[in-house]
Amino acid sequence: MYVNRAVELNSDNMHRFQCFIVFDPASSRINETDVLVRGQDILEMYEKVASEIETNQSIQAMTLRNRLSKIGQMLDLLVTCDNLIITKFFDRIWRRYSYVSNISELFLDYPTFIKYFPEFEKDKEALLAQRIDGSEDDEDGDGGSESGSLSEE
């Protein structure tokens, strides 16, 4: 049995939360409740971030620019954006993070996303994917617990 646990986002852990761009056909493998944005809006979001970091010469901006360059090349190959999605934010310590990261491309971490899209900050809970852990009877971490001993954050 799996249970949803509340996700607590604070200044100590917000850098661990990541969202991803998922391309077709892998996008069909993402649960609809984990989708933040779908379709053409993603291109506009990508362009906004790419244009704003273009002149920034910091190491963080160069790393982001390289990641966005790869995503941009993939976006250029798309025929349609219908099945293109941006996921909600997953914590890197969750098992589900591994699954999503293997079928998608890392887009932005939570602080960077809010920096470029502050309009999303008003509803933080809607930005976060649900944390699904094993039942409370399964304390040893091998029956579906996504974070093992770190579940008491």
N, C-alpha and C positions, 0 to 999 in steps of 0.2 A: 504494500500500500504506500502511496506517495502522498505527501502533504505539502501544501504551499506554505512557505514561511515568509514573514514580512522581511523586506529588504530595507536596511538602514543605510542611507547615503549621508556621509558627513565629510568634512574636510580631510580626514585621515585616509579615507578609502576611495574617494571619488575618482582618483587617477586610475584605479583598477578597472573601472567600468568602460567598456568599449562597444561601439556599434560597428556594424559591418554592411558592406554593399554585397548583395547576393544577386548573381546573374542567373538567367534561365539556362539550363533546366533545373539547376540546384534550388532555385527559389521555391519550387513546389514542395521541397522538403522542409521548409520553415513553417512552423505552426503560425496560423493567422494571428494568434494573440501576441506573437513576438515581432510583428511587423509595425514599424514606426511610420515609414513613408513608402509609397508605391508609385511607380510610373514616372511620368515626365517631370514631376517636381524634383526628382533626384538630380536631374541634369542641371537645373537652376541652382540647387544647393551646392553641387560640385563646382560649378562655375564661380559662385560667390566666394567660396573658400580659396579656390585656385587663384583668382584675381587678387584677393586681399593679401596673400602671402608671397606674391610674385616678386616684390622688391625687398622683402625682409631677408636679411643675410644671416640671421642667427642659425645656430646648429639645429635647433628644434624646427625652424621653418624650412631649412634645407631637407631635413628628414621627411617632413610632411610633404614638401614639394615632390620629392622622389616617389613617395607612396602614391600621391595624387597623379603623378605622371603615368604610372603603371595603370591606375584605374582609368585615367583618361584614354589611354590606348585601347583598353577593353571597351569603354563606352563608345569609342569611334567605330567599333566593329558591329555594334548593335543595329539590327534592322528595326526593331520596335522596343519601346521601353515598358510595354505592358506588364511583363513579369519581372521587372527590375525592382528590388526592394532595398530599403535600409532597415536593418533590424533595430529593435529596442536595445538598450544597453545591458550587456552581460558582464558579470564580475569574472575576472580572470581565474578565480579560484574554483569556479563551478565546473562540474563535468560538462554541462551543456555548452560552455564556452569552447571547449575543445572540438565538439561536434560542429558548431557554427563556424569556428575559425578554419576548419578544414574544407568547408564547401563555399567559402566566401573570401572577400578581401577586406582587411581592416580599413575602416574609414576614419573615424575620429574617436578620441577618448572623451569622456564626459566634460571635463573642463574646457577643452578646445571646442567642442560642439556648442556649449553654452556661450562661449566667447563670440562665435560667429552667428549663432542663432539664439539670441537672448529671449526671443518671444516664446521659446519652448520651456523656459525655466519656471514659468508660473505653475506648471503641473508636473513636478518632478516624478511623482509616482507613475504617471502615464508613460514616462520615458524608459522606465526600468522593466526588463523582462521579469517574469515571476521566477522566484527561486523555488525549485522543486527538489525536495530532499526525500530520503527514505523515511519510513514511518518512525515514530518516536521510540518504538520497541527495538529498532535496529541502531544501536549506539556504536557498534564497532566500525561502521563506515563502509561495509562491503555490500550493502543491499540497496544501493541507489543514493546514498548520501553524497552530495556533490562536493562537499568540502571537507569530509572527514572530521578531524578534530578541530577544525577551524569554524565549525558551525555556531559557535557561541560568540561571534564577533560583537 
